[in-house]
Amino acid sequence: MDEEKKELGSVENEDENQEPPKTVKIGKEKEEPVFDLGRYDTKSWFKSFFLGAFIGLAIVVPGISGSAVAIIFRLYDKLIYSFANIFKRFKACFVFLLPIAIGAILGFAVGFVLVKLLLDYIPFGLVGFFAGLMVGALPTVLEELKGDKVTVGKGILMAIGILIPLIIGAVSVSMSYFDGSYDLVYGLQQESSAGTTYIERFGDFPWWIYVVAIPIGLFLGFSQVIPGLSATAFLMLIGFFRPLVDSVSPTYWSNYPQIFAFYALMGISLIAGFILTSKLMTKLFAWNRPLVFRVIVGMSIGSIAAMFLNPDSLGIYLSWAEGINTRMIVDFALFLPLTVGGFFASNLLIRYGKKEK
């Protein structure tokens, strides 16, 4: 009975779930974190749902890391713990993950359509809004480092964390620019350097395209656990972002139903990559949480800057050089208000959470 209480807990609101994990001895192994995942009430269920929706939405936006968003809103630890222990503590982990997963799926689906549309009209303003949200919530990430003595080595680790997403963004921009395959957001270029549309990258689905789906999915799962790594930046880097986006079309599905096999292989590999990387991160936290979190905080900071350094951002900047039109003026004019609005929105959410706690 005591074991069951420990498993399910009795937490009545989600904010109380944010306390650091306890550790227990598991056989002869080193201490590992064990979270009291708690029970949801209606209020905390919808909080997790909306945070999951935001994470799903963030996955769609180039340059934003879904895991960085999870850290900022204090879901990261429990998220990776739940995935890493889904088979050990299935009931507790499944119940905890359910509203987040539903929210993430809905956020991704709605975001895919909405963000794609808004990126065509106010891409710079939209990126500014997300940047404002993440900057406004950044103090919650930095709270993890309170009381941890600063050393030169730890400072270097944080600097490395900041550089990782920036380097990924820079490489992605360089490759997309020099091979001519970048897509100007305002529609100035719709074809690759080879003269074919992006969607034709799949061709007639040769056997190797299905093999490629597996490592792509594994890395996408990896990128969703490691803060600062953007799934979209990676897909842009290897030239699969726009083809995948363009493949979401009833016409294309009817002509090439083979794409669903590609989706399935990539999706299964993504889940496998997420679980395996979650297990790794759980062990690293048990080994030396403050040290690992230095890198994570750095990557969260770097991911904010990387939002302005990716192929889609390059498309925006290059479109300005081609000539100014009304849509660009509106987009640029909305950048500052949306950025400030995002900052205050996340700040209000954090203050509300602290008040509840």
Secondary structure, 3 states (H helix, E strand, C coil): CHHHHHHHCCCCCHHHHHCCCEEECCCCCCCEEECCCCCCCHHHHHHHHHHHHHHHHHHHCCCCCHHHHHHHCCCHHHHHHHHHCCCCCHHHHHHHHHHHHHHHHHHHHHHHHHHHHHHHHCHHHHHHHHHHHHHHHHHHHHHHHCCCCCCHHHHHHHHHHHHHHHHHHHHHHHHHHHCCCCCCCCCCCCECCCCCEHHHHHCCCCHHHHHHHHHHHHHHHHHHHCCCCCHHHHHHHCCCHHHHHHHCCHHHHHHCCCHHHHHHHHHHHHHHHHHHHHHHHHHHHHHHHHHHHHHHHHHHHHHHHHCCCCHHHHHHHHHHHHCCCHHHHHHHHHHHHHHHHHHHHHHHHHHHHHHHC
